[in-house]
């Protein structure tokens, strides 16, 4: 569901708690459970965040706040849990079945950003693979936004 970011009063506390719970606490607990294995293998963590954690955009206030916290978690884990590499992929608007009826937003992206289209799931998957295969990258929030953050 799309929400008005300016309408703070319309954000139910339950949605705020659920959104931060999934994006921040869930990611933190999963990472904590995997760290010993990842240190022994050596492995890496790739979080999925959003440009909403970098700029005030996205489907709701809670979402942007949760993604900003996830960005901070990504950088903190990279700093304190090396040699495990921790990075995140931060897409802008992605063309998916969930956003298929968001014609106005897809049109705005197509007309206003340098790459002239929304991201695809393949764009995001390639970014994740970059985070996995680049063995010297850690603490990076990799934007996959077609230049959206350059113009908003």
C-alpha positions as CSV (number, residue, x, y, z in Angstrom):
1,X,0.0,0.0,0.0
2,X,1.2,3.5,-0.9
3,X,1.0,6.0,1.9
4,X,1.4,9.8,2.3
5,X,4.8,10.5,3.9
6,X,3.5,13.8,5.2
7,X,0.7,12.3,7.2
8,X,2.5,11.2,10.3
9,X,-0.8,10.7,12.2
10,X,-2.0,8.1,9.6
11,X,0.9,5.7,10.4
12,X,-0.5,3.0,12.7
13,X,1.9,2.0,15.5
14,X,1.4,-1.7,14.5
15,X,2.7,-1.0,11.0
16,X,5.7,0.9,12.3
17,X,6.6,-2.0,14.6
18,X,6.0,-4.7,12.0
19,X,8.0,-2.9,9.4
20,X,11.0,-2.2,11.6
21,X,10.7,-5.7,13.1
22,X,11.0,-7.4,9.7
23,X,13.6,-5.1,8.2
24,X,15.8,-4.4,11.2
25,X,15.4,-7.0,13.9
26,X,14.7,-9.9,11.6
27,X,17.8,-9.1,9.6
28,X,19.9,-8.6,12.7
29,X,18.8,-11.9,14.3
30,X,19.4,-13.9,11.0
31,X,22.8,-12.3,10.6
32,X,23.7,-13.1,14.2
33,X,22.7,-16.7,13.7
34,X,24.8,-17.0,10.6
35,X,28.0,-15.2,11.7
36,X,29.9,-18.2,13.1
37,X,29.3,-20.2,9.9
38,X,30.1,-17.3,7.7
39,X,33.4,-16.6,9.6
40,X,34.4,-20.3,9.0
41,X,33.5,-20.5,5.3
42,X,34.4,-17.4,4.5
43,X,31.0,-16.0,3.6
44,X,29.2,-12.7,3.2
45,X,25.9,-11.1,4.0
46,X,23.9,-9.1,1.4
47,X,21.0,-7.2,2.8
48,X,18.2,-5.8,0.7
49,X,17.5,-2.2,1.5
50,X,16.1,0.6,-0.6
51,X,16.9,4.1,-1.7
52,X,14.0,5.0,0.7
53,X,16.7,4.5,3.4
54,X,18.8,7.2,1.7
55,X,16.2,9.7,0.6
56,X,12.6,10.4,1.8
57,X,10.9,8.3,-0.8
58,X,9.1,5.0,-0.7
59,X,5.8,3.5,0.2
60,X,5.6,4.8,3.8
61,X,7.3,6.6,6.6
62,X,7.9,3.3,8.5
63,X,9.5,1.8,5.4
64,X,12.1,4.6,4.9
65,X,12.9,4.6,8.6
66,X,13.4,0.9,8.7
67,X,15.6,0.9,5.6
68,X,17.8,3.7,7.0
69,X,18.3,1.6,10.1
70,X,19.1,-1.4,7.9
71,X,21.7,0.7,6.1
72,X,23.3,1.5,9.5
73,X,23.2,-2.1,10.6
74,X,24.9,-3.1,7.3
75,X,27.8,-0.7,7.9
76,X,28.1,-1.5,11.6
77,X,28.3,-5.3,10.9
78,X,30.8,-4.7,8.1
79,X,33.0,-2.7,10.5
80,X,32.8,-5.1,13.5
81,X,32.4,-8.5,12.0
82,X,35.2,-8.8,9.4
83,X,36.4,-10.8,7.7
84,X,32.8,-11.5,7.0
85,X,31.8,-9.0,4.3
86,X,28.5,-7.2,4.7
87,X,26.9,-5.1,2.0
88,X,23.5,-4.1,0.9
89,X,21.6,-3.5,-2.4
90,X,19.4,-0.5,-2.4
91,X,17.0,-0.5,-5.3
92,X,14.8,2.4,-6.4
93,X,11.4,1.6,-7.9
94,X,11.4,-2.0,-9.2
95,X,8.9,-3.3,-11.8
96,X,7.3,-6.3,-10.1
97,X,3.8,-7.7,-9.9
98,X,3.3,-5.7,-6.6
99,X,4.1,-2.4,-8.3
100,X,2.3,-3.3,-11.6
101,X,-0.5,-0.9,-11.0
102,X,1.7,2.0,-10.0
103,X,1.6,3.4,-13.5
104,X,2.1,7.0,-12.3
105,X,5.3,6.2,-10.5
106,X,6.8,4.1,-13.3
107,X,6.0,6.9,-15.7
108,X,7.6,9.5,-13.5
109,X,10.7,7.4,-13.2
110,X,10.8,6.8,-17.0
111,X,10.5,10.5,-17.7
112,X,12.7,11.9,-14.9
113,X,15.7,9.7,-14.2
114,X,18.8,9.2,-16.3
115,X,18.2,5.5,-17.2
116,X,14.6,6.3,-18.2
117,X,13.0,3.2,-16.6
118,X,12.3,1.4,-13.4
119,X,14.6,-1.3,-12.2
120,X,13.9,-5.0,-12.9
121,X,14.4,-8.0,-10.7
122,X,17.4,-8.9,-12.9
123,X,19.0,-5.5,-12.2
124,X,18.7,-6.2,-8.5
125,X,20.0,-9.8,-8.8
126,X,23.1,-8.6,-10.7
127,X,23.8,-6.1,-7.9
128,X,23.5,-8.9,-5.3
129,X,25.9,-11.0,-7.3
130,X,28.4,-8.1,-7.4
131,X,28.2,-8.0,-3.6
132,X,28.8,-11.7,-3.4
133,X,31.6,-12.0,-6.0
134,X,33.6,-8.8,-5.1
135,X,35.8,-10.1,-2.3
136,X,37.1,-6.7,-1.3
137,X,33.8,-4.8,-1.0
138,X,32.4,-4.5,2.5
139,X,30.2,-1.9,4.1
140,X,28.8,-0.7,0.8
141,X,25.2,0.3,0.2
142,X,25.0,-0.4,-3.6
143,X,22.3,1.8,-5.2
144,X,20.4,0.2,-8.1
145,X,18.2,3.2,-9.0
146,X,18.9,4.2,-12.6
147,X,20.1,7.6,-11.2
148,X,16.9,8.3,-9.2
149,X,18.8,9.7,-6.2
150,X,20.7,12.1,-8.5
151,X,17.4,13.9,-9.4
152,X,15.2,13.6,-6.3
